[in-house]
Amino acid sequence: MCLIVIAWKTHPKYPLVVLANRDEFYERLSKPLHWWDDYPNILAGRDMADVIGNAGTWCGINRNGKFATLTNIRSPSEKNPSLRSRGELVFSYLNSSQPTLDHLKQQTTLLNRYNGFNLITADLSSKQPHLYWVSNRSLVQGQIKPNSSIAPQALEPGIYGVSNAFLDTPWPKVSQTVGIFAQTLAKDTGDFKGQDTYLKIMANTKQAADEELPNTGVSREWEKILSSPFIATENYGTRATTLLRIHESGEYQMFERSFSRTQKYNDACFSGFLEPNDPM
C-alpha cells in the first residue's frame, strides 16, 4: 500500500474513513477483497506471493471492528530480502483477540524482523477507541535507520496521510490528496453515497514537479513515476483502490477497485454491521 489517507473522528457520522491505493508489481499474485475462508473473521485482499512468514494483507477489517493498514518505507539501501513479509503485521492484528495496545506492545520486540513499515490500527469495538501509528524506522540525520525504541503513538482526531515515508511526511501526493480528501469528506452526508467521488481522488495520475521530488534512493526517473497518487507502468502500478467507511451505528462499507496491467478493473463491495465484543 503506497498512499493512505485517514479521517479519524472528524466526520459527524463516520468515526473512521480510509481511502488508499496499493501499488505493487503486476506479476505479484494476490486475491481481491473478500472474507477469508480460513480466517472467516477477516475482510481484506490477500497477498498470495511466496514469502517468508505469513503472506498477509495491506488493508482490512474484522467482524468485531478491528482495522489495520500498512505501507512500506522506501529505503532500497537498507532493504533485507531475508526478512518476513510486512503484510503479516496486518493479518496478525486482525486475527488477534488482544486489546490493540497490548497487541502492539507485545509485538514491539519482534518488529525488527521486518523491513521498514508504517502500521496503523484501530479497534472500533473498544469503549474508548484509539487510532495508533507505529513504525520500526526513524530518521537520523536525514537517513532512515532501524528504530531501537518502538512505541505505538496514539493519534488525535484529525486527517492523516502516509505514503512510503513516515506519517504525514509532506510529499506532494500526500499533501494534495489529504486536502482533496478533506473537502470530499466535508460534503459526505454520512449515508454511504458518493463512492465515485472518493475513487476519483485516487485516480489522479499527475506527477510532482521535479523540484518537489523526494530523494528516497531510487533513480530520479522512478521518483517521478512514483510521485503520482495513481501509478501505471508496464510492470508496476496501482493494483487496488480501497474505500472504508464505518458509521457511528457500527454499519460499515468496504469497497475495492482492483486493476490489471491493462487497467481493466473489477469492483468488490461489502457492507453490514460490525459485531463488537463491547458495544460501540
Secondary structure by P-SEA (a helix, b strand, c coil): ccbbbbbccccccccbbbbbccccccccccccccccccccccbbbbbcccccccccccccccccbbbbbbbbccccccccccccccaaaaaaaaaccccaaaaaaaacccccccccbbbbbbbccccbbbbbbbbcccccccccccccbbbbbbbcbbbbbbcccccccccaaaaaaaaaaaaaaaaccccccaaaaaaaaacccccccccccccccccaaaaaaacccccccccccccbbbbbbbcccccbbbbbbbbcccccbbbbbbbbbbbccccc
